[in-house]
């Protein structure tokens, strides 16, 4: 069976995870890598971007290439989010070909910070709309979504596994009491600021935009990708799992990646987190800043409890069918 996969192809993106999973399951896969089109390569492109709000030339080329790829007549087209895929292109595909169209929505399509008008207008055009956020199901359905199903994120076993620092330099570089990997969103900035003023802990921050704020520069450690992600997670006593409230997250990619890398997950208490892990046995949750600070202090002083929960969390993800191959299998079973 042929599958046309549309998404980001960098090794740490869901598109790359699904491409690997399709090969593992024996599917013939063609990937249209959005990242090859999302760069402003010329002065003209930059001017059009400022005027139109889109990288217009690359946008047109991307949609042209997607339609051209359909000449191979894939039985399934799996779109990861679809920020660059225009409704006109989807309708054109439907007019000439008969694939099953599936969207795997990694963000809230109605969150203006991370969505586009194309994403919202395309919702009724898919045969299946898979969301990673339970709270978006009703709105997607009201927008015309068909076969709207919640399937969580997962983890990639070839990338997410325990790996402790192996040299004195790596121990120095990555070892800390608390780490957070993720961008500097507004609610996170406020929380981390309070944490630094309240808790005397060794905190490391990884991800985008933290270096823009002077109060975080002394704890900012750059990006954590690939092996660095594993080392940062494994070497921290506590790894924070913060969701984006504006995105209606009930969990995030790190929900699975942290325990899969052997980390101790301390995350926000949400319905999805409570569904995915047994509280205080496989992960620890908090509902307020005060509860977070108290639990950081408690688990930093209780190594045995922390280690027991860390090991149970690792066991949970390894035995609960939550790799991206498992997630893809769920999707394919739905559409067949």
Residue pairs with C-beta under 8 A, 6 or more apart in sequence:
1 27
1 28
1 75
1 76
2 27
2 28
2 29
2 30
2 72
2 73
2 74
2 75
2 76
3 22
3 27
3 28
3 29
3 30
3 74
3 75
3 76
3 77
3 78
4 29
4 30
4 32
4 66
4 69
4 70
4 72
4 74
4 76
4 77
4 78
4 99
5 15
5 18
5 19
5 22
5 29
5 30
5 31
5 32
5 78
5 80
6 15
6 31
6 32
6 34
6 66
6 77
6 78
6 79
6 80
6 82
6 85
7 13
7 14
7 15
7 18
7 31
7 32
7 33
7 34
7 78
7 79
7 80
7 81
8 14
8 15
8 16
8 33
8 34
8 35
8 80
9 15
9 16
9 19
9 31
9 33
9 34
9 35
9 36
10 16
10 35
11 159
11 226
12 159
12 225
12 226
12 229
13 35
13 80
14 80
14 104
14 106
14 153
14 253
14 324
15 31
15 33
15 34
15 80
17 154
17 156
17 324
18 78
18 80
18 104
18 324
18 328
19 29
19 31
20 156
20 158
20 324
20 325
21 323
21 324
21 325
21 327
21 328
22 29
22 328
23 29
24 325
25 325
25 328
25 329
25 332
30 69
30 72
30 74
32 62
32 65
32 66
32 69
34 62
34 83
34 84
37 55
37 58
37 59
37 61
37 62
37 84
38 55
38 58
38 84
39 55
39 58
40 46
40 49
40 55
41 58
42 57
44 57
45 55
45 56
45 57
45 58
48 54
48 55
48 56
48 57
49 55
49 56
59 84
59 86
62 84
62 85
63 84
63 85
63 86
63 88
63 89
66 85
66 89
66 93
67 89
67 92
67 93
70 77
70 93
70 96
70 97
70 99
73 97
73 99
74 99
75 99
75 100
76 99
76 100
76 102
76 332
76 335
77 93
77 99
77 100
77 101
77 102
78 102
78 104
78 331
79 85
79 101
79 102
79 103
79 104
79 126
80 104
80 106
81 103
81 104
81 105
81 106
81 107
81 119
82 103
82 118
82 119
82 122
83 115
83 116
83 118
83 119
84 118
85 118
85 122
86 118
86 122
87 118
87 121
87 122
87 125
90 101
90 122
90 125
90 126
91 125
93 99
93 101
94 101
94 125
100 127
100 128
100 335
101 125
101 126
101 127
101 128
102 126
102 127
102 128
102 129
102 130
102 331
102 335
103 122
103 123
103 126
103 128
103 129
103 130
104 130
104 132
104 151
104 331
105 129
105 130
105 131
105 132
105 133
105 136
105 140
106 132
106 153
107 114
107 115
107 247
108 114
108 115
108 133
108 136
108 246
108 247
108 248
108 249
109 115
109 119
109 120
109 123
109 136
109 140
109 143
110 120
110 136
110 139
111 246
111 247
111 248
113 246
113 247
114 247
120 143
123 129
123 140
123 143
123 144
123 145
124 143
124 144
124 145
124 146
126 145
126 146
127 146
127 147
127 335
128 146
128 147
128 149
128 331
128 334
128 335
129 140
129 145
129 146
129 147
129 148
129 149
130 148
130 149
130 150
130 151
130 331
130 334
131 137
131 140
131 148
131 149
131 150
131 151
132 150
132 151
132 152
132 153
132 251
133 150
133 247
133 248
133 249
133 250
134 150
134 250
134 271
134 272
135 248
135 250
136 248
137 148
137 150
140 148
141 148
147 334
149 334
151 327
151 330
151 331
152 251
152 255
152 256
152 272
152 276
152 322
152 327
153 251
153 252
153 253
153 255
153 256
153 327
154 256
154 322
154 323
154 324
154 326
154 327
155 256
155 257
155 260
155 317
155 322
155 323
155 324
156 323
156 324
157 260
157 323
159 226
159 229
159 230
160 229
160 230
160 256
160 257
160 260
160 261
161 230
161 260
161 261
161 262
162 230
162 234
162 261
162 262
162 314
163 227
163 230
163 231
163 234
163 261
163 262
164 231
164 234
164 235
164 262
165 171
165 173
165 174
165 175
165 231
165 234
165 235
170 231
170 235
171 235
173 221
173 231
174 204
174 228
174 231
174 232
174 234
174 235
174 236
175 235
175 236
176 202
176 203
176 204
176 235
176 236
176 237
177 201
177 202
177 203
177 236
177 237
177 238
177 296
177 300
178 195
178 199
178 201
178 202
178 203
178 204
178 236
178 237
178 238
178 239
178 240
178 296
179 203
179 204
179 205
179 206
179 232
179 233
179 235
179 236
179 238
179 239
179 240
180 188
180 192
180 203
180 204
180 205
180 206
180 207
180 239
180 240
180 242
181 206
181 207
181 224
181 229
181 232
181 233
181 239
181 254
182 188
182 206
182 207
182 242
182 252
182 254
183 207
183 208
183 209
184 205
184 207
184 208
184 209
184 210
184 212
184 213
184 216
185 244
185 246
187 242
187 244
187 245
188 242
189 213
191 242
191 289
191 292
192 203
192 205
192 216
193 215
194 289
194 293
195 201
195 203
195 289
195 292
195 293
195 296
196 203
196 215
196 216
196 219
198 293
199 293
199 296
199 297
201 296
201 300
203 219
204 219
204 221
204 232
204 236
205 216
205 219
205 220
205 221
206 220
206 221
206 222
206 223
206 224
206 228
206 232
207 223
207 224
208 223
210 216
210 217
210 220
211 217
211 220
221 232
224 232
229 257
229 261
230 261
233 239
233 257
233 258
233 261
233 262
233 263
234 261
234 262
234 263
236 263
236 264
237 264
237 299
237 300
237 306
238 264
238 266
238 296
238 299
238 300
238 306
239 254
239 258
239 263
239 264
239 265
239 266
240 266
240 267
241 251
241 252
241 254
241 255
241 258
241 265
241 266
241 267
241 268
241 273
241 283
242 252
242 267
242 268
243 249
243 250
243 251
243 252
243 267
243 268
243 270
244 252
249 270
250 270
250 271
250 272
250 273
251 267
251 270
251 272
251 273
251 276
255 265
255 267
255 272
255 273
255 276
256 317
256 322
258 264
258 265
258 313
259 265
259 277
259 282
259 283
259 310
259 313
259 314
259 316
259 317
260 314
260 317
260 318
262 310
262 314
263 310
263 313
264 284
264 299
264 306
264 309
264 310
264 313
265 277
265 283
265 284
265 313
266 283
266 284
266 285
266 286
266 292
266 295
266 296
266 299
267 273
267 283
267 284
267 285
267 286
268 285
268 286
268 287
269 279
269 285
269 286
269 287
270 285
273 283
273 285
274 285
277 283
277 313
277 316
278 312
278 316
279 285
280 309
281 309
281 312
282 309
282 312
282 313
282 315
282 316
283 309
283 313
284 295
284 299
284 309
286 292
286 295
299 305
299 306
300 306
